[in-house]
Amino acid sequence: MQQALLALAPQGRRALASSTALRTIGARMFSASAATADQQDVVVIGGGPGGYVAAIKGAQLGLKVTCVEGRGTLGGTCLNVGCIPSKALLHASHLYHDANHTMAKHGISVGEVSIDVAKMMEQKSKSVSGLTKGIEGLFKKNKVTYAKGWGSLTSTPGEVVVAKEDGTTQTISAKNIILATGSEPAALPGVEVDEETIVTSTGALDLKEVPKRMVVIGGGVIGLELGSVWSRLGSQVTVIEFAKDICPPMDAQMRKTFERSLKKQGFKFMMEKKVTGATKTQTGVTLTVEPSAGGEAVEVEADVVLVATGRKPFTSGLGLEAAGVEVNKRGQVVVDMHTYATSKPGVFAIGDIVEGPMLAHKAEEEGISCVEQLAGKVGHVNYDVIPSIIYTHPEVAWCGKTEEEVKATGAEYNVGTFPFAANSRARTNDDSEGMVKFISCKHTDKILGAHIVGPNAGELLGECVLAMEYGGSTEDIARTCHGHPTLSEAIKEAALATGGKPIHF
C-alpha cells in the first residue's frame, strides 16, 4: 500500500537529469541549516518509510547520515498521499456509516447526519502534517541531515547530486548510497488521468464531493480500500477487474468471505473485464469495457473513475544508467536480497524499487537490515513472515502461505477456523462478520499461514506474525492465556481448532 515519491517527482528528477549545472559546484555537504564538507557514511535518496527509517537507524548506530528528499515533506507516498491519509478517510467514513446505520440499534439517536467533505479533508491533512513534522523532529533528535531536493547518481562513485527547489544543485560525497525512491501509480493505456474525474489513489484522497457513481479499475488493495471510503459516504461503487478474482494473493476461502461482505455493502463487480478506453463527458466519464479474453464491448458510466491497476518502481531521473546500476525488465533495481547491494559497489536499494511486495513495513525492515550491515552488524528480514492488510471493513489480514500454496507443495497440513460470530466481544460489539484461519504442518504443527477477515484483523494478526517469526505452532497460541472478553480469543480458538476442536464453536 504504499512508500513512493509523489507523482510530481519525475519532473524534479527529469529537470535535474537535463541540467548542465550538475558539476558546477564541487562536492559539498549541506543540511537544512548549514553546509559541511564532511563525507557521509550513508546518503539515503528518498524520505519514505524505507528511506527515513534507514536514515534514523543508521544515525542511531553511529553513522553519519544524510537523507535526500525533494517532496518538501518527509514520509513518502505512504504518509503524504497513501497509507496514512487513506486511513484517516476510512476512519471518518466508518464513523459516518455507523451514525447512519448502526447507532440506532444501540439506542443512540443522532438525527439527520450530513457530510462536510471539506472538513473531512481538513482533518486528514492535519493528521498528515503532524506526522510529517514528527519525522523532521526525529531527524533532528537523531542527528540525521535532511537535504531538501531531488537526488540522483552520477558516473562518479560515491557521488549524489541534489537539485534544490531554487534551481541550484549541490553534490554530496558518500561512502555508501541507499536508493529508496519507492513507486508510482502504473498508467493504464487509453485512460488518461487528470486527478479530477479520472484519478489515481492521490486524486481519490482529495475529491471535493461524494461522486454518485464511482468505477474502480482494479480489484486490489488500493482500489478496494478507497472504494470503501466513497461507498460508505454514499457512492455506488463498481469494481472492474481483469482477473477472475479480487486480491489474487489472498487465501481462496477468506476471499470468498471478504467478497461476500463487500457485495452486502453494495459493491458491484465486473470480473474478467478490461477497460480499453475512457471518454470524458459533461457529466463524468464513459468507459469502454471488454471481456479480458476479448469480445463485445459495453459502455460504463461514472462520475469519477479510480485507476488502481498497480504501481511501478519510481526510478526516473535517478541516474541509474549513468551510475551503472542494473535494472530488470520490470524496472526493479537488481539487488542481493540479503545485503541489498546493487551491481554498483557502494550503492544499495530497498523498498518498492526492488523485488517483493510493495509494502511500507517491508521497506522499513529492509532499510534497517541494510544499515545494520553497513554498520558492521547482522541484518535480518524474514520474507516468509511479511504481513499483508486490507483496511476495509471488515479488515483482511494474513501472513505466510495460503491453503492453495501449501496444497501445491504436496505437504500434509491441518486447517483450523473460528468464526467471529462465536466470539463474545465481537457479538457484544455487533461486529461479528468474518473468521480466523490457521494452516499448520500436519507433523510438527508449525504455523504455515495465518488469515483473518474481521474486525481489527490487522491488529489481531500481530501475535500470529510473532509466533511465526519464532517458528511457533498453533498449540503455542492455543496454550497461551488470552484475555476475556476480547477479539483475540478468536485467534486462540482457531488455533485450538487446528489441533483438535475449539471450545466455543
BELHUDA-V307875 format. One record per helix or strand of 3 or more residues. SS is the DSSP state (@ for helix, = for strand). FROM is the first residue (numbers start at 1). TO is the last residue. If there is no record, write none. Layout:
ss=SS from=FROM to=TO
ss=SS from=FROM to=TO
This chain:
ss=@ from=9 to=17
ss== from=40 to=45
ss=@ from=49 to=60
ss== from=65 to=69
ss=@ from=76 to=81
ss=@ from=83 to=101
ss=@ from=104 to=106
ss=@ from=117 to=142
ss== from=145 to=148
ss== from=150 to=153
ss== from=159 to=163
ss== from=169 to=179
ss== from=183 to=185
ss=@ from=201 to=204
ss== from=213 to=217
ss=@ from=221 to=232
ss== from=236 to=241
ss=@ from=252 to=264
ss== from=268 to=271
ss== from=273 to=280
ss== from=285 to=291
ss== from=298 to=302
ss== from=304 to=307
ss== from=311 to=313
ss=@ from=320 to=323
ss== from=347 to=349
ss=@ from=351 to=353
ss=@ from=360 to=374
ss=@ from=383 to=385
ss== from=388 to=390
ss== from=395 to=400
ss=@ from=403 to=409
ss== from=413 to=419
ss=@ from=420 to=422
ss=@ from=424 to=428
ss== from=435 to=441
ss== from=446 to=454
ss=@ from=457 to=469
ss=@ from=474 to=478
ss=@ from=489 to=499
